[in-house]
């Protein structure tokens, strides 16, 4: 799963909590080969065995802006296949539902591009740029299709440390994105205790208001998680996320920090992972427009 970045980057106020649910089920496979996402946001280096399929449904709720109403439900349908024991591919269908009202600081009419503290209008990274800010915004949108490629170089079960490389190009009607990750995993206590770290970098090209023009944005973030399997088919963990955004892929706009618990359960033919992340009050804004967001 990825966080991505959407429209209205100057309006990206992060005062939010994130609730995540992933349901996985095997198709054309036996239960003993189940590939399960132990963490809600952090990838491990575990892959499907060669010739196995899996279908997953991801739901992420982004809630509780600093002011007003801002509720976004991101959905992803994943179809994953193990090409070899060390190489996996997946297809994602990405769509979301948005409900927003008076969610961002109002733009100063005498100073375009700047915000008025204490005065609010409807906006945000998921609100259409041409929407009337005086009105509430409600919309469902099929956003994009993306392809996931993961190659495992080292296995945590055979080598001192698991290592995998991840690449995900995404194609949508409004934007195109390319994201790369470095995935690390280490297990202890007969694989009951698991640690994972992801280093993620992304570049996005988004359609601008001018015909034929595109805006370039950048993102760097890292996720880490620690999980303990307390019963044979259940585990509990803690995840941490640090997110950075860059205007024109060079100008550092802001950073945000999140932490929260993750619970995983695996049954014979299905599994589920539930996670929650809360934003910590230690974010940094590197421009005047983003200080209201933090």
C-alpha positions as CSV (number, residue, x, y, z in Angstrom):
1,X,0.0,0.0,0.0
2,X,1.1,3.6,-0.5
3,X,0.1,7.0,0.7
4,X,0.7,9.0,-2.5
5,X,-0.1,12.7,-2.8
6,X,-3.1,14.3,-4.5
7,X,-4.4,17.6,-5.7
8,X,-4.1,20.9,-3.8
9,X,-0.7,20.3,-2.2
10,X,-0.6,23.7,-0.6
11,X,-3.8,22.7,1.2
12,X,-2.5,19.4,2.6
13,X,-3.2,19.8,6.3
14,X,-2.1,16.6,8.0
15,X,-4.1,16.9,11.3
16,X,-5.6,13.5,10.9
17,X,-5.9,9.9,12.0
18,X,-5.7,7.0,9.6
19,X,-7.6,3.8,10.0
20,X,-6.6,0.8,7.8
21,X,-8.3,-2.5,7.1
22,X,-6.9,-5.1,4.7
23,X,-8.7,-8.4,3.8
24,X,-6.9,-11.1,1.9
25,X,-8.1,-14.3,0.4
26,X,-6.3,-17.0,-1.7
27,X,-7.4,-17.8,-5.2
28,X,-6.1,-20.9,-7.0
29,X,-3.9,-21.8,-4.0
30,X,-3.9,-23.9,-0.9
31,X,-4.1,-22.4,2.6
32,X,-0.6,-23.5,3.5
33,X,0.8,-21.0,1.0
34,X,-1.1,-18.0,2.3
35,X,0.8,-14.7,1.9
36,X,-0.3,-12.4,4.7
37,X,0.4,-8.7,5.4
38,X,1.4,-8.7,9.0
39,X,1.6,-4.9,9.1
40,X,-1.0,-2.4,7.9
41,X,1.4,0.1,6.2
42,X,4.9,-1.5,6.3
43,X,5.8,-4.1,3.7
44,X,7.8,-7.2,4.6
45,X,10.0,-9.2,2.1
46,X,7.6,-12.2,2.2
47,X,6.3,-13.0,-1.3
48,X,3.8,-15.5,-2.8
49,X,5.4,-18.8,-3.8
50,X,5.8,-19.5,-7.6
51,X,2.5,-20.0,-9.3
52,X,0.2,-18.8,-6.5
53,X,-2.5,-16.2,-6.7
54,X,-4.0,-13.9,-4.0
55,X,-6.7,-11.3,-4.0
56,X,-6.7,-8.5,-1.4
57,X,-9.0,-5.6,-0.6
58,X,-7.4,-2.5,1.1
59,X,-9.4,0.3,2.8
60,X,-7.8,3.3,4.4
61,X,-9.8,6.0,6.2
62,X,-8.3,9.5,6.5
63,X,-10.2,11.4,9.2
64,X,-10.2,14.4,11.5
65,X,-8.7,17.5,9.9
66,X,-7.8,20.4,12.2
67,X,-11.1,22.1,11.3
68,X,-14.4,21.2,9.7
69,X,-15.3,17.9,8.0
70,X,-12.8,15.9,6.0
71,X,-13.4,12.2,5.5
72,X,-11.7,10.2,2.7
73,X,-11.9,6.5,2.2
74,X,-9.2,5.1,-0.1
75,X,-9.9,1.7,-1.7
76,X,-7.5,-0.7,-3.5
77,X,-8.3,-4.0,-5.1
78,X,-5.1,-6.1,-5.5
79,X,-4.5,-9.1,-7.7
80,X,-1.1,-10.6,-6.8
81,X,0.8,-13.5,-8.5
82,X,4.1,-15.2,-7.6
83,X,6.1,-15.4,-10.8
84,X,9.0,-17.1,-9.0
85,X,9.7,-17.6,-5.3
86,X,11.6,-14.4,-5.3
87,X,9.7,-12.2,-7.8
88,X,6.1,-11.1,-7.5
89,X,3.8,-8.9,-9.5
90,X,0.4,-7.3,-8.7
91,X,-2.3,-5.2,-10.3
92,X,-4.0,-2.5,-8.3
93,X,-7.4,-0.8,-9.0
94,X,-7.4,2.5,-7.0
95,X,-10.5,4.5,-6.1
96,X,-11.8,6.7,-3.3
97,X,-14.7,8.5,-1.7
98,X,-14.5,12.0,-0.4
99,X,-16.7,14.1,2.0
100,X,-15.3,17.6,2.9
101,X,-16.6,20.9,4.2
102,X,-14.8,24.0,5.6
103,X,-11.6,21.9,6.0
104,X,-8.8,24.2,5.1
105,X,-7.8,27.9,5.9
106,X,-9.4,30.3,3.5
107,X,-7.3,31.9,0.7
108,X,-6.5,35.6,1.2
109,X,-8.2,37.4,-1.7
110,X,-5.7,40.3,-1.4
111,X,-2.7,37.9,-1.4
112,X,-3.3,34.8,-3.6
113,X,-1.5,31.7,-2.6
114,X,-1.6,32.6,1.1
115,X,-4.1,31.5,3.8
116,X,-6.1,33.5,6.4
117,X,-5.8,32.0,9.9
118,X,-9.1,31.4,11.6
119,X,-11.2,31.5,8.4
120,X,-12.0,28.3,6.6
121,X,-13.3,27.0,3.3
122,X,-13.8,23.6,1.6
123,X,-10.6,22.2,0.1
124,X,-7.9,19.6,0.4
125,X,-5.7,17.3,-1.6
126,X,-8.7,15.2,-2.7
127,X,-11.1,18.1,-3.5
128,X,-11.3,19.1,-7.2
129,X,-9.3,22.3,-7.9
130,X,-12.4,23.9,-9.7
131,X,-14.8,23.2,-6.9
132,X,-16.6,26.1,-5.3
133,X,-14.9,26.5,-1.8
134,X,-18.1,27.9,-0.3
135,X,-19.9,24.5,-0.8
136,X,-19.4,21.1,0.7
137,X,-17.7,18.5,-1.5
138,X,-18.9,14.9,-1.9
139,X,-17.5,12.6,-4.6
140,X,-16.6,9.1,-5.6
141,X,-13.8,8.7,-8.1
142,X,-12.0,5.8,-9.8
143,X,-8.5,7.2,-9.6
144,X,-5.9,5.0,-11.3
145,X,-4.4,1.6,-12.1
146,X,-1.0,0.6,-10.8
147,X,1.4,-2.3,-11.3
148,X,3.6,-3.6,-8.5
149,X,6.9,-5.4,-9.0
150,X,8.9,-6.9,-6.1
151,X,12.2,-8.7,-6.3
152,X,13.6,-10.3,-3.2
153,X,17.4,-10.4,-3.0
154,X,17.8,-11.8,0.5
155,X,15.4,-14.0,2.5
156,X,15.1,-13.3,6.3
157,X,14.7,-17.1,6.7
158,X,18.0,-18.0,4.9
159,X,20.1,-14.8,5.3
160,X,20.9,-12.6,8.3
161,X,18.6,-9.9,6.9
162,X,15.7,-9.9,4.3
163,X,16.1,-7.4,1.4
164,X,13.8,-6.7,-1.5
165,X,13.3,-4.0,-4.1
166,X,9.9,-2.6,-5.0
167,X,8.7,-0.6,-8.0
168,X,5.2,0.7,-8.6
169,X,4.2,2.8,-11.7
170,X,0.7,4.3,-11.4
171,X,-1.4,5.6,-14.3
172,X,-4.5,7.8,-13.8
173,X,-6.7,10.3,-15.7
174,X,-5.2,13.3,-13.7
175,X,-1.7,12.1,-12.7
176,X,1.1,9.6,-13.3
177,X,3.4,8.4,-10.5
178,X,6.4,6.2,-10.1
179,X,7.3,4.9,-6.7
180,X,10.3,2.9,-5.5
181,X,10.9,1.2,-2.2
182,X,13.7,-0.6,-0.4
183,X,12.3,-3.3,1.9
184,X,14.1,-4.8,4.9
185,X,13.0,-7.5,7.3
186,X,14.6,-9.2,10.4
187,X,13.0,-12.1,12.4
188,X,13.8,-13.4,15.9
189,X,12.5,-16.0,18.3
190,X,11.7,-18.6,15.7
191,X,10.0,-16.0,13.5
192,X,7.6,-14.9,16.2
193,X,9.1,-11.4,16.5
194,X,9.4,-9.5,13.2
195,X,10.9,-6.1,12.4
196,X,10.5,-4.4,9.0
197,X,11.7,-1.1,7.5
198,X,10.7,0.6,4.2
199,X,12.4,3.5,2.5
200,X,10.0,5.0,-0.1
201,X,10.7,7.6,-2.8
202,X,8.1,8.8,-5.3
203,X,7.8,11.2,-8.2
204,X,4.4,12.5,-9.5
205,X,3.4,14.3,-12.6
206,X,-0.1,15.9,-12.3
207,X,-2.1,17.8,-14.9
208,X,-2.0,21.5,-14.4
209,X,-4.7,24.0,-15.1
210,X,-2.9,25.1,-18.3
211,X,-3.6,22.8,-21.2
212,X,-0.8,20.3,-21.8
213,X,1.1,21.4,-18.7
214,X,2.1,19.1,-15.8
215,X,3.2,19.8,-12.2
216,X,6.0,17.7,-10.8
217,X,5.9,16.8,-7.1
218,X,8.1,14.6,-4.9
219,X,7.7,12.5,-1.8
220,X,10.0,10.7,0.6
221,X,8.9,8.6,3.5
222,X,9.9,5.7,5.7
223,X,7.8,3.2,7.6
224,X,9.0,0.8,10.3
225,X,7.1,-1.8,12.3
226,X,7.6,-4.4,15.1
227,X,5.2,-7.3,15.4
228,X,4.9,-10.2,17.8
229,X,3.0,-13.4,17.1
230,X,1.3,-14.2,20.4
231,X,-0.8,-17.1,19.1
232,X,-0.3,-19.4,16.1
233,X,-2.5,-17.3,13.8
234,X,-2.5,-13.9,15.5
235,X,0.0,-11.0,16.0
236,X,0.1,-7.6,17.5
237,X,2.5,-4.8,16.4
238,X,3.4,-1.1,16.4
239,X,4.1,1.0,13.3
240,X,5.8,4.4,12.8
241,X,5.6,6.6,9.6
242,X,7.6,9.7,8.7
243,X,6.4,11.5,5.6
244,X,8.0,14.4,3.6
245,X,6.7,16.3,0.6
246,X,8.6,18.4,-2.0
247,X,7.2,21.0,-4.3
248,X,8.6,20.6,-7.8
249,X,10.4,17.5,-6.4
250,X,13.1,19.8,-4.9
251,X,11.6,22.3,-2.4
252,X,10.9,20.7,1.0
253,X,7.3,21.7,2.0
254,X,6.6,19.8,5.2
255,X,7.1,16.6,7.2
256,X,4.7,14.7,9.4
257,X,5.0,11.8,11.9
258,X,2.5,9.1,12.8
259,X,2.5,6.1,15.2
260,X,-0.1,3.4,16.1
261,X,-1.0,-0.2,16.7
262,X,-1.6,-3.0,14.2
263,X,-3.5,-6.3,14.7
264,X,-3.3,-9.3,12.4
265,X,-5.3,-12.5,12.3
266,X,-5.0,-15.4,9.8
267,X,-7.7,-18.1,9.3
268,X,-7.6,-21.2,7.0
269,X,-8.6,-19.5,3.8
270,X,-8.5,-15.8,4.6
271,X,-6.7,-13.2,6.8
272,X,-7.3,-9.6,8.0
273,X,-5.1,-6.8,9.2
274,X,-6.4,-3.7,11.1
275,X,-4.2,-0.7,11.9
276,X,-4.5,2.8,13.2
277,X,-2.1,5.7,12.9
278,X,-2.3,9.0,14.9
279,X,-0.4,12.1,13.9
280,X,2.2,13.3,16.4
281,X,2.4,17.0,17.2
282,X,6.0,17.2,16.0
283,X,5.6,18.0,12.3
284,X,7.6,20.7,10.5
285,X,6.4,23.2,7.9
286,X,9.1,24.7,5.6
287,X,6.9,27.4,4.0
288,X,4.4,30.0,5.4
289,X,1.5,28.3,3.5
290,X,2.1,25.0,5.2
291,X,2.3,26.3,8.8
292,X,-1.4,26.3,9.2
293,X,-1.4,22.6,8.3
294,X,0.9,21.6,11.2
